[in-house]
Amino acid sequence: MAEHRVSVADDGISSTSRLVDHVYRWSAFEGVTVRDGIIVLWTDPGAGALVPRSAFSAPAAEAAFLEAVRGHMAAAKASQA
């Protein structure tokens, strides 16, 4: 697997690698699952943005990421209502 960089912004998440760039708007996400060594930000059944849990330096950094993601997702859903 190629190295990816994931960044969180007010409008969504960007995932970049040497060959591919993805931009996910907050409204694209349907939910978050944390299992074993991976975080999945679901966009469709069976599809989503994957973030390895090993990417975080500490459990607190992972928790902060998840809190930010969930907050942005909730705000996006509220603005669509």
PyMOL commands that set and color helices and strands:
alter all, ss='L'
color gray80, all
select helices_A, chain A and resi 26-28+53-55+59-80
alter helices_A, ss='H'
color red, helices_A
select strands_A, chain A and resi 5-9+12-16+21-25+31-35+38-44+47-52
alter strands_A, ss='S'
color yellow, strands_A
deselect
rebuild
show_as cartoon
